[in-house]
Amino acid sequence: MRSSLSCDACRKAKVKCVHTGEPPCSRCDRSKLRGCLLTRPRIDLTKANRIRAKRKEERRAAAASSPTGEDAAAGTPAPRRRGGRNRSTSESSPAGGSRNEAAAAAAGDSGGGSGGGELDLLAMDRHLATLPNSVIVKTLNVFSNKFPELGILHLPTFMREFESSSLSRETMALLGAVLAVTRAQLSSAGGTWAACLRSREDYAVYAKRRLGEFMLLPPRIQVVQGLLVITLHEWGTRDFHKAWVYCGIAIRIMQALHSQRVSPYPLDPHAAERDTRDAVTVPIETRTYWACFIMDCMVNSGTYNPPMLPMSEMHKLKIPRPLSAVEFAFGPEPPPPQGSIMGGGGAAVPPAAAAQGVLDITRSFEILVSGFEIWARVMEFIFNDGRKAPGMCAPHNCPWVPGSPWSMSWNQLKAWRAGQHRNLHYPATSVAVHMTLGYGETFTYLNLLHYVSTLMLHREYSPFLPTPQSTPQGPVDRPLLEAPAPEGWWEDSAAELFGAAENIARLLHEASECGVPLMTPFAGFCAFSAGYLLVYISRFPNMNLGRSPRAEECMNMCLDYLEEFRNIWKIADGWIKTLQHAMLLYGRAATEGRYRGRTRADFDNLHQSVHEFRVVDRSEQQSQEIAEAAETPAAAVSDSLINTLGPDDQTLDTNTLLNQLMAEVSSNVDEQGPWSQWWPPMEEVELPVTDQQGMPMLL
């Protein structure tokens, strides 16, 4: 059932109702249909009651068929047939299992599911335990493709455990978490094989409550993986605090597991007995540790929270690099015998990628790890006030100066890009090529990470509110840079900035056209960031010297993407509202000449929202800022600016004052002429009477 707002006309026609939250929708407006009213779908309460009663009867029958009350309390699912043999789930915890299981069963009977409804954990256990193999394999494949940042699931190992007679609840909780983040995408893809699945809210509630039982038990890799997946789910549904906490718990459990592996005298004397690591388990744990690093970078972006797992810690722990996709799937190749593959000089011939010093698409997870390290540094620079931080406008900290913070991040980003095989660079290589190889989403993700990092760096020094005549230049709001840029530097920066925005838009559009859309929260943030800049450059084309003729087309690509994205992730609502306010602000500024003399300080909430990966709904404050800026006379702006400057500032910042003054003059041209504030009209001037020599005469 569709749960979004739509009008009756679109609902009857069975087409998507596109709107901004207020009637009329696009279809009714285009067709001139009157009476467009956006409503929620009506629920047949009688049918819903019948379904609820049927489920209750099934639970009662299942409880009555349990052999003993202890088994029912333990939450053991009904046996299932898989491959000709029966099996049942079992608790993997070595001790204290029955008490924990009884507590879990009690929590399941009294707990609440999504929307305040009751969720039966035992029924969910049975549901997951009886899912067909084909559904599980397809779900895991969708998850691995659609969430490249969490390339942690080893399908053969997962299915081997799921088919065994000792299926653990930790593995079932992990499957529930995977279904929570993939269920909506499966619905949008229209796969009929997913018809047997329940709602994403049910899977999310089940996974969180089951994982909550395992957090304080001896560490297991399935719990870490489940918590990382739930972190992504909570982030996409705008529960940012929960996402941050879940990620922190996952990191702590992973650290405990690693310490248990490397410590010569583990705190748990039975840990070695339970250690069943093999050639496959070690790469799985390694990838999971790096996934903890990626998610830590992600949930701390746009916040003032310190990282819990910095790269320096990963180096100190000597965590090995993650295996390639081929090595991860089939296991690492054994080293060749000494002298079996020799070059002309007697040395072993290295792989082609290693010889060239570049990484190909099979090493995409390793590329993402390095890319997110750079991304984290870029976001840390921006959210520690960027160029506005004390001393950042000094000559030695200007962005074009080698060794400045901005220059170091930019050089790291370029080096990261140069370390990738040329076939990974968009738009030189298309999404379609990698789609045929099964890496369409991964290729898209790698390029999004590159272009959004480029965008964030160069946008930091771009003027927030230019005029229609403005050309590429540095910041015009205080604090100003204290040294001039090299010739052509701002023009090159503008090309990088707006080129990155257009590439993001085309990349996401091309991925959707190829049938490999990427709908992760990070991809949504990329679309939002690019959309904002494309709104900007479509209204002020001179800011890129007219080099963005497709800006409006690309802007619509981003908006279309976000409209689809919001059907899966709630986080898109705030991004769309911010883009709507940006369109209003820049449209008025470019066509009506409003807001001249204004600075980014007058639109502080909008400016803050533009940078935030963690979306906070500031739509009311944004509307208020735009309205107040339009109502306040421009003269008041310069007066307030002069009043805030001290004697030294007034002498040092005369250019800013002159620009403000000229802005006031321009804003009054249409009303009274450019000089009306300084000199009265000629007919109102009383000229003195003079004698023949031109001397004034006293009357």
MITOR-657090 format. One record per residue (C-alpha): residue number from 1; residue in one letter; x, y, z. Coordinates in steps of 0.2 Angstrom, whole numbers, padded with zeros to 4 digits. Layout:
BEGIN
  marmar  fido   east  north     up
     NUM     a      X      Y      Z
...
REM end
This chain:
BEGIN
  marmar  fido   east  north     up
       1     m   0000   0000   0000
       2     r   0007   0017  -0004
       3     s   0009   0028   0011
       4     s   0014   0044   0004
       5     l   0003   0059   0001
       6     s  -0006   0059  -0016
       7     c  -0022   0066  -0024
       8     d  -0037   0055  -0029
       9     a  -0034   0058  -0047
      10     c  -0016   0051  -0047
      11     r  -0022   0037  -0035
      12     k  -0035   0032  -0047
      13     a  -0024   0033  -0062
      14     k  -0011   0023  -0052
      15     v   0003   0035  -0056
      16     k   0016   0043  -0045
      17     c   0009   0060  -0037
      18     v   0023   0072  -0039
      19     h   0021   0088  -0027
      20     t   0030   0099  -0015
      21     g   0019   0094   0000
      22     e   0005   0107  -0005
      23     p  -0008   0105  -0019
      24     p  -0009   0106  -0034
      25     c   0002   0092  -0039
      26     s   0012   0093  -0055
      27     r   0000   0082  -0065
      28     c  -0016   0091  -0059
      29     d  -0007   0108  -0062
      30     r  -0002   0103  -0080
      31     s  -0019   0096  -0084
      32     k  -0028   0111  -0077
      33     l  -0038   0099  -0065
      34     r  -0047   0108  -0051
      35     g  -0050   0101  -0033
      36     c  -0033   0093  -0031
      37     l  -0032   0088  -0013
      38     l  -0017   0078  -0005
      39     t  -0022   0064   0007
      40     r  -0016   0048   0014
      41     p  -0022   0032   0008
      42     r  -0038   0026   0017
      43     i  -0036   0010   0027
      44     d  -0049  -0003   0027
      45     l  -0051  -0006   0046
      46     t  -0061  -0021   0044
      47     k  -0048  -0030   0034
      48     a  -0034  -0024   0045
      49     n  -0044  -0031   0060
      50     r  -0046  -0048   0051
      51     i  -0027  -0049   0048
      52     r  -0023  -0044   0066
      53     a  -0035  -0057   0073
      54     k  -0028  -0070   0061
      55     r  -0010  -0067   0066
      56     k  -0015  -0068   0085
      57     e  -0023  -0084   0082
      58     e  -0008  -0091   0073
      59     r   0003  -0085   0088
      60     r  -0009  -0094   0100
      61     a  -0008  -0110   0090
      62     a   0011  -0110   0089
      63     a   0012  -0107   0108
      64     a   0001  -0122   0111
      65     s   0011  -0133   0099
      66     s   0027  -0130   0108
      67     p   0033  -0146   0117
      68     t   0037  -0137   0134
      69     g   0035  -0120   0141
      70     e   0053  -0119   0142
      71     d   0055  -0121   0124
      72     a   0042  -0107   0121
      73     a   0051  -0096   0133
      74     a   0068  -0099   0124
      75     g   0060  -0093   0108
      76     t   0065  -0108   0097
      77     p   0058  -0107   0080
      78     a   0048  -0121   0072
      79     p   0059  -0133   0063
      80     r   0060  -0130   0044
      81     r   0064  -0141   0029
      82     r   0079  -0136   0020
      83     g   0088  -0148   0008
      84     g   0079  -0163   0015
      85     r   0084  -0161   0033
      86     n   0076  -0153   0048
      87     r   0084  -0140   0059
      88     s   0080  -0128   0072
      89     t   0089  -0112   0078
      90     s   0099  -0113   0094
      91     e   0107  -0100   0105
      92     s   0125  -0098   0102
      93     s   0130  -0090   0119
      94     p   0140  -0102   0129
      95     a   0133  -0098   0146
      96     g   0117  -0090   0153
      97     g   0107  -0094   0138
      98     s   0091  -0099   0145
      99     r   0089  -0084   0156
     100     n   0093  -0072   0142
     101     e   0081  -0081   0131
     102     a   0067  -0080   0143
     103     a   0070  -0062   0145
     104     a   0070  -0060   0127
     105     a   0054  -0069   0125
     106     a   0046  -0058   0138
     107     a   0052  -0043   0130
     108     g   0045  -0049   0113
     109     d   0028  -0052   0121
     110     s   0027  -0035   0128
     111     g   0037  -0024   0116
     112     g   0031  -0012   0103
     113     g   0034  -0013   0085
     114     s   0034   0001   0072
     115     g   0020   0014   0075
     116     g   0016   0008   0092
     117     g   0010  -0009   0086
     118     e   0015  -0026   0094
     119     l   0030  -0036   0087
     120     d   0031  -0054   0091
     121     l   0050  -0058   0091
     122     l   0046  -0077   0091
     123     a   0035  -0075   0076
     124     m   0049  -0065   0068
     125     d   0061  -0079   0072
     126     r   0050  -0092   0063
     127     h   0048  -0080   0049
     128     l   0066  -0078   0046
     129     a   0070  -0096   0049
     130     t   0058  -0101   0035
     131     l   0063  -0089   0022
     132     p   0067  -0098   0005
     133     n   0085  -0099   0001
     134     s   0082  -0089  -0015
     135     v   0075  -0074  -0006
     136     i   0090  -0074   0006
     137     v   0103  -0075  -0008
     138     k   0094  -0061  -0019
     139     t   0093  -0050  -0003
     140     l   0111  -0052   0001
     141     n   0116  -0048  -0017
     142     v   0105  -0032  -0017
     143     f   0113  -0027  -0001
     144     s   0131  -0030  -0007
     145     n   0128  -0020  -0023
     146     k   0117  -0006  -0016
     147     f   0128  -0002   0000
     148     p   0147  -0003  -0006
     149     e   0152   0005   0010
     150     l   0147  -0010   0019
     151     g   0155  -0024   0009
     152     i   0156  -0035   0024
     153     l   0145  -0050   0020
     154     h   0153  -0066   0013
     155     l   0139  -0075   0005
     156     p   0145  -0093   0005
     157     t   0149  -0091   0024
     158     f   0133  -0083   0028
     159     m   0122  -0096   0018
     160     r   0132  -0111   0025
     161     e   0128  -0105   0043
     162     f   0110  -0102   0038
     163     e   0108  -0119   0031
     164     s   0117  -0128   0046
     165     s   0108  -0136   0061
     166     s   0115  -0123   0073
     167     l   0109  -0107   0066
     168     s   0112  -0093   0079
     169     r   0101  -0079   0083
     170     e   0115  -0067   0080
     171     t   0115  -0072   0062
     172     m   0096  -0070   0061
     173     a   0098  -0053   0069
     174     l   0110  -0048   0055
     175     l   0098  -0054   0042
     176     g   0085  -0044   0050
     177     a   0096  -0028   0049
     178     v   0100  -0032   0031
     179     l   0081  -0033   0027
     180     a   0078  -0017   0036
     181     v   0089  -0007   0024
     182     t   0085  -0017   0008
     183     r   0066  -0019   0010
     184     a   0061  -0002   0003
     185     q   0073  -0004  -0012
     186     l   0066  -0021  -0016
     187     s   0049  -0013  -0016
     188     s   0054   0001  -0028
     189     a   0062  -0012  -0039
     190     g   0046  -0022  -0041
     191     g   0053  -0039  -0038
     192     t   0039  -0052  -0036
     193     w   0051  -0063  -0026
     194     a   0051  -0051  -0011
     195     a   0032  -0053  -0009
     196     c   0034  -0064   0006
     197     l   0044  -0051   0016
     198     r   0037  -0041   0030
     199     s   0039  -0022   0032
     200     r   0055  -0013   0035
     201     e   0050  -0007   0051
     202     d   0046  -0024   0058
     203     y   0064  -0030   0052
     204     a   0072  -0014   0060
     205     v   0063  -0017   0077
     206     y   0067  -0035   0077
     207     a   0085  -0032   0073
     208     k   0088  -0018   0086
     209     r   0080  -0028   0100
     210     r   0089  -0044   0096
     211     l   0105  -0035   0094
     212     g   0102  -0027   0111
     213     e   0102  -0044   0119
     214     f   0120  -0048   0112
     215     m   0129  -0031   0115
     216     l   0136  -0036   0132
     217     l   0139  -0054   0128
     218     p   0155  -0061   0122
     219     p   0159  -0052   0106
     220     r   0154  -0060   0089
     221     i   0157  -0053   0072
     222     q   0139  -0055   0067
     223     v   0134  -0043   0081
     224     v   0146  -0030   0074
     225     q   0140  -0032   0057
     226     g   0122  -0030   0062
     227     l   0125  -0015   0072
     228     l   0134  -0007   0057
     229     v   0119  -0010   0046
     230     i   0107  -0003   0059
     231     t   0118   0012   0060
     232     l   0115   0015   0042
     233     h   0096   0012   0044
     234     e   0095   0025   0059
     235     w   0105   0038   0049
     236     g   0094   0037   0034
     237     t   0078   0038   0045
     238     r   0085   0053   0054
     239     d   0088   0045   0071
     240     f   0106   0053   0071
     241     h   0109   0050   0089
     242     k   0105   0032   0089
     243     a   0115   0030   0073
     244     w   0130   0037   0082
     245     v   0128   0026   0098
     246     y   0125   0010   0088
     247     c   0141   0014   0078
     248     g   0151   0017   0094
     249     i   0145   0000   0101
     250     a   0150  -0009   0085
     251     i   0167  -0001   0086
     252     r   0169  -0006   0105
     253     i   0164  -0024   0101
     254     m   0175  -0025   0086
     255     q   0190  -0019   0097
     256     a   0186  -0032   0110
     257     l   0186  -0045   0097
     258     h   0202  -0040   0090
     259     s   0210  -0038   0107
     260     q   0204  -0056   0111
     261     r   0213  -0062   0095
     262     v   0230  -0054   0098
     263     s   0231  -0054   0117
     264     p   0244  -0067   0123
     265     y   0234  -0068   0139
     266     p   0215  -0065   0135
     267     l   0204  -0060   0149
     268     d   0192  -0074   0144
     269     p   0201  -0090   0146
     270     h   0188  -0099   0135
     271     a   0190  -0087   0120
     272     a   0203  -0098   0112
     273     e   0192  -0113   0113
     274     r   0178  -0104   0104
     275     d   0190  -0097   0091
     276     t   0185  -0105   0075
     277     r   0194  -0093   0063
     278     d   0200  -0100   0046
     279     a   0206  -0092   0030
     280     v   0189  -0084   0026
     281     t   0185  -0078   0044
     282     v   0201  -0067   0045
     283     p   0196  -0057   0029
     284     i   0178  -0055   0035
     285     e   0184  -0048   0052
     286     t   0197  -0037   0043
     287     r   0184  -0030   0031
     288     t   0172  -0027   0046
     289     y   0185  -0017   0055
     290     w   0187  -0006   0040
     291     a   0169  -0004   0039
     292     c   0169   0002   0057
     293     f   0181   0015   0051
     294     i   0171   0020   0036
     295     m   0155   0022   0047
     296     d   0164   0031   0060
     297     c   0169   0044   0047
     298     m   0152   0045   0040
     299     v   0142   0047   0056
     300     n   0154   0060   0063
     301     s   0153   0071   0047
     302     g   0144   0087   0049
     303     t   0145   0086   0068
     304     y   0157   0091   0082
     305     n   0159   0074   0088
     306     p   0177   0067   0089
     307     p   0181   0052   0079
     308     m   0181   0036   0089
     309     l   0192   0026   0077
     310     p   0204   0037   0068
     311     m   0216   0031   0054
     312     s   0231   0032   0066
     313     e   0223   0020   0078
     314     m   0220   0008   0063
     315     h   0239   0009   0059
     316     k   0244   0007   0077
     317     l   0233  -0009   0078
     318     k   0241  -0015   0062
     319     i   0225  -0020   0054
     320     p   0229  -0027   0037
     321     r   0222  -0020   0021
     322     p   0205  -0027   0015
     323     l   0206  -0041   0002
     324     s   0200  -0037  -0016
     325     a   0182  -0043  -0021
     326     v   0189  -0058  -0030
     327     e   0200  -0063  -0015
     328     f   0186  -0060  -0003
     329     a   0174  -0071  -0013
     330     f   0186  -0086  -0016
     331     g   0199  -0084  -0003
     332     p   0217  -0077  -0005
     333     e   0228  -0085  -0018
     334     p   0243  -0094  -0010
     335     p   0260  -0087  -0014
     336     p   0268  -0094  -0029
     337     p   0283  -0106  -0027
     338     q   0300  -0097  -0026
     339     g   0306  -0094  -0044
     340     s   0290  -0101  -0052
     341     i   0286  -0084  -0060
     342     m   0302  -0074  -0064
     343     g   0306  -0059  -0073
     344     g   0321  -0056  -0084
     345     g   0331  -0050  -0069
     346     g   0326  -0065  -0058
     347     a   0313  -0055  -0047
     348     a   0295  -0061  -0046
     349     v   0284  -0052  -0058
     350     p   0271  -0042  -0048
     351     p   0252  -0040  -0053
     352     a   0249  -0027  -0066
     353     a   0239  -0016  -0055
     354     a   0253  -0017  -0042
     355     a   0266  -0013  -0055
     356     q   0257   0002  -0061
     357     g   0253   0008  -0043
     358     v   0235   0009  -0046
     359     l   0219   0000  -0039
     360     d   0206  -0007  -0050
     361     i   0187  -0010  -0047
     362     t   0190  -0026  -0038
     363     r   0199  -0016  -0024
     364     s   0185  -0004  -0023
     365     f   0183  -0007  -0004
     366     e   0201  -0002  -0001
     367     i   0199   0013  -0011
     368     l   0184   0018  -0001
     369     v   0193   0017   0015
     370     s   0207   0029   0009
     371     g   0193   0040   0002
     372     f   0183   0042   0018
     373     e   0199   0046   0027
     374     i   0201   0061   0016
     375     w   0182   0065   0017
     376     a   0183   0065   0036
     377     r   0197   0078   0035
     378     v   0188   0089   0023
     379     m   0172   0089   0034
     380     e   0183   0092   0049
     381     f   0191   0107   0041
     382     i   0174   0114   0036
     383     f   0165   0111   0052
     384     n   0179   0119   0062
     385     d   0174   0136   0053
     386     g   0185   0133   0037
     387     r   0192   0149   0031
     388     k   0183   0159   0045
     389     a   0194   0150   0058
     390     p   0206   0161   0067
     391     g   0222   0164   0056
     392     m   0215   0155   0041
     393     c   0214   0170   0030
     394     a   0232   0174   0034
     395     p   0244   0174   0018
     396     h   0252   0158   0023
     397     n   0235   0149   0025
     398     c   0227   0155   0009
     399     p   0221   0140  -0002
     400     w   0234   0142  -0016
     401     v   0249   0142  -0004
     402     p   0258   0125  -0003
     403     g   0257   0118   0015
     404     s   0241   0127   0019
     405     p   0227   0116   0027
     406     w   0216   0117   0011
     407     s   0231   0114   0000
     408     m   0236   0098   0009
     409     s   0218   0091   0008
     410     w   0217   0095  -0010
     411     n   0233   0087  -0014
     412     q   0228   0071  -0004
     413     l   0212   0070  -0014
     414     k   0221   0072  -0031
     415     a   0234   0059  -0025
     416     w   0220   0047  -0020
     417     r   0212   0049  -0037
     418     a   0228   0046  -0046
     419     g   0230   0030  -0037
     420     q   0215   0023  -0046
     421     h   0215   0014  -0062
     422     r   0210   0026  -0076
     423     n   0194   0015  -0080
     424     l   0187   0021  -0063
     425     h   0187   0039  -0068
     426     y   0170   0046  -0073
     427     p   0165   0053  -0086
     428     a   0179   0046  -0096
     429     t   0172   0029  -0092
     430     s   0153   0027  -0091
     431     v   0142   0018  -0078
     432     a   0136   0006  -0092
     433     v   0153  -0002  -0094
     434     h   0154  -0006  -0076
     435     m   0136  -0011  -0075
     436     t   0139  -0025  -0087
     437     l   0153  -0031  -0075
     438     g   0142  -0030  -0060
     439     y   0150  -0015  -0052
     440     g   0139  -0001  -0058
     441     e   0134   0005  -0040
     442     t   0152   0003  -0034
     443     f   0159   0013  -0048
     444     t   0145   0026  -0045
     445     y   0150   0027  -0026
     446     l   0169   0029  -0029
     447     n   0166   0044  -0041
     448     l   0153   0052  -0030
     449     l   0165   0052  -0015
     450     h   0178   0060  -0026
     451     y   0167   0074  -0033
     452     v   0158   0078  -0017
     453     s   0175   0080  -0008
     454     t   0180   0092  -0023
     455     l   0164   0101  -0021
     456     m   0165   0104  -0002
     457     l   0183   0110  -0003
     458     h   0181   0123  -0017
     459     r   0164   0129  -0011
     460     e   0171   0135   0005
     461     y   0179   0150  -0004
     462     s   0165   0154  -0016
     463     p   0154   0169  -0012
     464     f   0137   0164  -0004
     465     l   0127   0178  -0013
     466     p   0134   0185  -0029
     467     t   0126   0198  -0041
     468     p   0121   0193  -0059
     469     q   0137   0202  -0065
     470     s   0149   0193  -0053
     471     t   0163   0183  -0060
     472     p   0174   0170  -0052
     473     q   0181   0177  -0036
     474     g   0185   0173  -0018
     475     p   0175   0177  -0003
     476     v   0166   0194  -0001
     477     d   0161   0192   0017
     478     r   0172   0195   0031
     479     p   0184   0188   0035
     480     l   0193   0192   0019
     481     l   0208   0183   0012
     482     e   0224   0194   0016
     483     a   0233   0190   0000
     484     p   0229   0190  -0018
     485     a   0226   0174  -0028
     486     p   0238   0169  -0043
     487     e   0231   0174  -0059
     488     g   0217   0162  -0065
     489     w   0216   0153  -0049
     490     w   0198   0158  -0045
     491     e   0193   0153  -0063
     492     d   0201   0136  -0061
     493     s   0192   0134  -0044
     494     a   0175   0138  -0052
     495     a   0178   0125  -0065
     496     e   0182   0112  -0053
     497     l   0167   0117  -0041
     498     f   0153   0117  -0054
     499     g   0161   0103  -0065
     500     a   0160   0092  -0049
     501     a   0142   0097  -0046
     502     e   0137   0093  -0064
     503     n   0146   0076  -0064
     504     i   0137   0071  -0048
     505     a   0120   0075  -0056
     506     r   0124   0066  -0073
     507     l   0132   0051  -0063
     508     l   0117   0048  -0053
     509     h   0105   0050  -0068
     510     e   0116   0038  -0078
     511     a   0116   0025  -0064
     512     s   0097   0026  -0063
     513     e   0095   0025  -0082
     514     c   0106   0009  -0082
     515     g   0095   0001  -0069
     516     v   0108   0002  -0055
     517     p   0102   0017  -0045
     518     l   0112   0021  -0029
     519     m   0101   0025  -0014
     520     t   0112   0026   0001
     521     p   0111   0041   0013
     522     f   0128   0046   0007
     523     a   0123   0046  -0011
     524     g   0108   0057  -0006
     525     f   0119   0070   0002
     526     c   0129   0070  -0014
     527     a   0114   0074  -0024
     528     f   0108   0087  -0012
     529     s   0125   0096  -0012
     530     a   0126   0096  -0031
     531     g   0108   0102  -0033
     532     y   0112   0117  -0022
     533     l   0127   0122  -0032
     534     l   0117   0119  -0048
     535     v   0103   0130  -0042
     536     y   0116   0143  -0038
     537     i   0125   0143  -0055
     538     s   0109   0142  -0065
     539     r   0104   0159  -0058
     540     f   0122   0166  -0059
     541     p   0130   0159  -0074
     542     n   0144   0172  -0074
     543     m   0151   0164  -0059
     544     n   0158   0150  -0070
     545     l   0160   0162  -0085
     546     g   0145   0154  -0094
     547     r   0154   0136  -0094
     548     s   0138   0128  -0086
     549     p   0125   0129  -0100
     550     r   0117   0112  -0094
     551     a   0116   0118  -0076
     552     e   0097   0119  -0075
     553     e   0095   0102  -0084
     554     c   0107   0094  -0071
     555     m   0098   0103  -0057
     556     n   0082   0094  -0062
     557     m   0091   0078  -0062
     558     c   0096   0080  -0044
     559     l   0078   0085  -0039
     560     d   0071   0070  -0048
     561     y   0083   0059  -0039
     562     l   0079   0066  -0022
     563     e   0060   0064  -0025
     564     e   0064   0045  -0028
     565     f   0076   0045  -0014
     566     r   0063   0052  -0001
     567     n   0052   0036  -0005
     568     i   0066   0026   0003
     569     w   0074   0037   0016
     570     k   0066   0050   0027
     571     i   0082   0060   0028
     572     a   0078   0068   0010
     573     d   0064   0079   0017
     574     g   0076   0091   0025
     575     w   0087   0092   0009
     576     i   0072   0095  -0002
     577     k   0066   0109   0009
     578     t   0083   0118   0009
     579     l   0084   0117  -0010
     580     q   0067   0125  -0012
     581     h   0073   0139  -0001
     582     a   0089   0141  -0010
     583     m   0079   0142  -0027
     584     l   0068   0156  -0019
     585     l   0083   0166  -0013
     586     y   0093   0165  -0028
     587     g   0079   0167  -0040
     588     r   0074   0183  -0032
     589     a   0092   0189  -0031
     590     a   0095   0186  -0049
     591     t   0079   0192  -0057
     592     e   0072   0205  -0045
     593     g   0088   0212  -0038
     594     r   0083   0208  -0020
     595     y   0095   0206  -0006
     596     r   0109   0217  -0012
     597     g   0121   0221   0001
     598     r   0116   0206   0011
     599     t   0130   0193   0017
     600     r   0129   0175   0022
     601     a   0127   0180   0040
     602     d   0110   0186   0035
     603     f   0106   0168   0030
     604     d   0115   0159   0043
     605     n   0102   0144   0045
     606     l   0102   0141   0026
     607     h   0121   0142   0025
     608     q   0122   0129   0040
     609     s   0109   0118   0032
     610     v   0119   0117   0015
     611     h   0134   0110   0024
     612     e   0126   0097   0035
     613     f   0126   0078   0031
     614     r   0116   0076   0047
     615     v   0100   0085   0042
     616     v   0091   0096   0054
     617     d   0074   0104   0049
     618     r   0077   0122   0049
     619     s   0064   0126   0036
     620     e   0055   0139   0047
     621     q   0071   0148   0051
     622     q   0076   0148   0033
     623     s   0059   0156   0028
     624     q   0060   0169   0042
     625     e   0078   0174   0036
     626     i   0073   0176   0018
     627     a   0057   0186   0023
     628     e   0067   0197   0035
     629     a   0081   0201   0022
     630     a   0068   0206   0009
     631     e   0059   0218   0021
     632     t   0074   0227   0029
     633     p   0080   0242   0019
     634     a   0097   0240   0012
     635     a   0103   0256   0021
     636     a   0101   0247   0037
     637     v   0113   0234   0032
     638     s   0127   0246   0029
     639     d   0123   0256   0045
     640     s   0123   0240   0055
     641     l   0140   0235   0047
     642     i   0148   0252   0051
     643     n   0142   0251   0069
     644     t   0150   0234   0071
     645     l   0167   0240   0064
     646     g   0180   0247   0076
     647     p   0191   0262   0070
     648     d   0204   0250   0064
     649     d   0192   0240   0054
     650     q   0184   0255   0046
     651     t   0201   0260   0039
     652     l   0206   0242   0034
     653     d   0190   0237   0026
     654     t   0185   0252   0015
     655     n   0183   0240   0000
     656     t   0169   0231   0009
     657     l   0160   0247   0014
     658     l   0162   0254  -0004
     659     n   0154   0238  -0011
     660     q   0139   0240   0002
     661     l   0137   0258  -0003
     662     m   0136   0254  -0022
     663     a   0124   0240  -0018
     664     e   0113   0253  -0010
     665     v   0114   0265  -0025
     666     s   0110   0251  -0037
     667     s   0095   0245  -0027
     668     n   0087   0263  -0029
     669     v   0090   0265  -0048
     670     d   0073   0260  -0053
     671     e   0064   0271  -0040
     672     q   0073   0288  -0039
     673     g   0089   0287  -0049
     674     p   0107   0283  -0043
     675     w   0110   0299  -0035
     676     s   0094   0303  -0027
     677     q   0100   0299  -0009
     678     w   0114   0312  -0011
     679     w   0108   0326  -0021
     680     p   0090   0333  -0024
     681     p   0082   0335  -0041
     682     m   0087   0351  -0051
     683     e   0070   0359  -0049
     684     e   0071   0359  -0031
     685     v   0088   0368  -0030
     686     e   0087   0386  -0025
     687     l   0102   0394  -0035
     688     p   0109   0411  -0027
     689     v   0107   0427  -0036
     690     t   0123   0434  -0043
     691     d   0130   0451  -0050
     692     q   0138   0453  -0066
     693     q   0155   0447  -0059
     694     g   0146   0431  -0053
     695     m   0147   0436  -0035
     696     p   0132   0431  -0024
     697     m   0121   0446  -0019
     698     l   0112   0449  -0003
     699     l   0093   0451  -0005
REM end
